[in-house]
């Protein structure tokens, strides 16, 4: 189980520069769209992942069908998926050695997080970076 202490969250959010956002939506009223836009405004490179939208543009970025299709390594994968749909993405993140797996608020997968931590990846569960960044007073990143 991730500790998700303020210190751990700060360390993650201050070191990460690129994020694969799985479950990205083109619908502007969806939380995944709002969070992607917020993270971009904070200076993070956010690459959307959604098989339904693959090849389209979303907030200036090309959408990819899955993590294995990403054109470059990322520092973190953020999951906006129903908990029962997260196992395959967590396993792909482990295989690709993506350093941080962040499960959005309400996305609980204890077994998947345990697998990721056993593979020595950092995990966050049931948190939102859009809430944590202002709460922790983290300034925008500069690539």
C-alpha positions as CSV (number, residue, x, y, z in Angstrom):
1,X,0.0,0.0,0.0
2,X,1.5,3.4,-1.0
3,X,2.2,5.8,1.9
4,X,1.2,8.8,-0.2
5,X,2.6,11.1,2.5
6,X,2.9,14.8,1.6
7,X,6.7,14.3,1.3
8,X,6.3,11.4,-1.1
9,X,3.7,13.2,-3.2
10,X,5.9,16.3,-3.3
11,X,9.0,14.3,-4.4
12,X,7.0,12.7,-7.2
13,X,5.4,15.9,-8.5
14,X,8.7,17.8,-8.4
15,X,10.7,15.1,-10.2
16,X,8.2,14.0,-12.9
17,X,8.3,15.8,-16.2
18,X,6.3,13.5,-18.6
19,X,3.1,11.8,-17.9
20,X,1.1,9.2,-19.9
21,X,-2.6,9.9,-19.0
22,X,-4.6,6.6,-19.6
23,X,-8.3,7.2,-20.1
24,X,-7.9,10.6,-21.6
25,X,-11.1,12.1,-22.9
26,X,-11.9,14.6,-25.6
27,X,-15.0,15.7,-23.6
28,X,-14.0,18.9,-21.9
29,X,-16.3,18.3,-18.9
30,X,-14.6,15.0,-18.0
31,X,-12.1,15.0,-15.0
32,X,-9.4,13.4,-17.2
33,X,-9.6,16.2,-19.7
34,X,-9.5,18.9,-16.9
35,X,-6.6,17.2,-15.2
36,X,-4.6,16.8,-18.4
37,X,-5.1,20.5,-19.2
38,X,-4.2,21.5,-15.7
39,X,-1.0,19.4,-15.8
40,X,0.0,20.9,-19.1
41,X,-0.5,24.4,-17.7
42,X,1.8,23.4,-14.9
43,X,4.5,22.6,-17.4
44,X,4.3,18.8,-17.5
45,X,4.3,17.0,-20.9
46,X,1.1,14.9,-20.9
47,X,0.7,12.2,-23.5
48,X,-2.9,11.0,-23.8
49,X,-3.6,7.3,-24.0
50,X,-7.0,6.0,-25.2
51,X,-7.5,3.3,-27.8
52,X,-10.8,4.8,-28.9
53,X,-9.1,8.1,-29.8
54,X,-5.7,6.8,-31.0
55,X,-4.2,8.9,-33.7
56,X,-6.3,12.0,-32.9
57,X,-5.1,15.2,-31.4
58,X,-6.0,16.1,-27.8
59,X,-4.9,19.4,-26.3
60,X,-2.0,19.5,-28.8
61,X,-0.8,16.0,-28.3
62,X,-1.3,12.8,-30.3
63,X,-3.4,10.2,-28.6
64,X,-1.8,6.7,-28.4
65,X,-3.7,3.4,-28.0
66,X,-1.6,2.0,-25.2
67,X,1.6,2.5,-23.2
68,X,3.6,0.2,-25.4
69,X,2.9,2.6,-28.4
70,X,4.3,5.7,-26.7
71,X,7.0,7.3,-28.8
72,X,9.3,8.0,-25.8
73,X,9.7,6.9,-22.2
74,X,7.6,8.7,-19.6
75,X,8.2,9.4,-15.9
76,X,4.7,8.5,-14.7
77,X,1.5,6.9,-15.8
78,X,-1.8,8.3,-14.5
79,X,-4.9,6.0,-14.6
80,X,-8.4,7.4,-15.2
81,X,-10.0,4.0,-15.5
82,X,-12.5,1.8,-13.7
83,X,-10.5,-0.2,-11.1
84,X,-11.4,-3.5,-12.9
85,X,-9.7,-2.2,-16.1
86,X,-6.4,-1.2,-14.5
87,X,-4.6,-4.5,-14.2
88,X,-3.4,-4.7,-17.8
89,X,-2.2,-1.1,-17.7
90,X,-0.4,-1.6,-14.4
91,X,1.3,-4.7,-15.8
92,X,2.3,-2.8,-19.0
93,X,3.8,0.0,-16.8
94,X,5.8,-2.6,-14.8
95,X,7.0,-4.2,-18.0
96,X,8.0,-0.8,-19.4
97,X,9.6,0.2,-16.1
98,X,7.6,3.4,-15.9
99,X,8.9,4.8,-12.5
100,X,5.6,6.1,-11.1
101,X,2.0,4.7,-11.3
102,X,-0.6,7.1,-10.1
103,X,-4.2,5.9,-9.7
104,X,-6.7,8.7,-9.7
105,X,-9.3,9.3,-6.9
106,X,-11.7,6.4,-6.7
107,X,-9.3,4.1,-8.7
108,X,-8.5,1.4,-6.1
109,X,-6.5,-1.7,-7.1
110,X,-4.6,-3.0,-4.1
111,X,-3.3,-6.1,-5.8
112,X,-2.1,-4.1,-8.8
113,X,-0.3,-1.6,-6.6
114,X,1.3,-4.5,-4.7
115,X,2.6,-5.9,-7.9
116,X,4.0,-2.5,-9.0
117,X,5.7,-2.0,-5.6
118,X,7.2,-5.5,-5.7
119,X,8.7,-4.5,-9.0
120,X,10.2,-1.4,-7.2
121,X,7.9,1.2,-8.9
122,X,6.5,4.1,-6.9
123,X,2.7,4.1,-6.6
124,X,0.0,6.6,-5.6
125,X,-3.6,5.5,-5.2
126,X,-6.8,7.4,-4.7
127,X,-5.3,10.9,-5.2
128,X,-5.4,13.6,-7.8
129,X,-2.4,15.7,-8.9
130,X,-4.7,18.6,-9.7
131,X,-5.6,18.7,-6.0
132,X,-2.2,17.8,-4.6
133,X,-0.1,20.4,-6.6
134,X,-1.9,23.5,-5.1
135,X,-2.3,21.8,-1.7
136,X,1.4,21.2,-1.5
137,X,2.3,24.6,-3.1
138,X,4.3,23.0,-5.9
139,X,5.4,25.6,-8.5
140,X,5.1,24.9,-12.3
141,X,7.9,22.7,-13.7
142,X,10.3,23.9,-16.3
143,X,11.5,21.2,-18.6
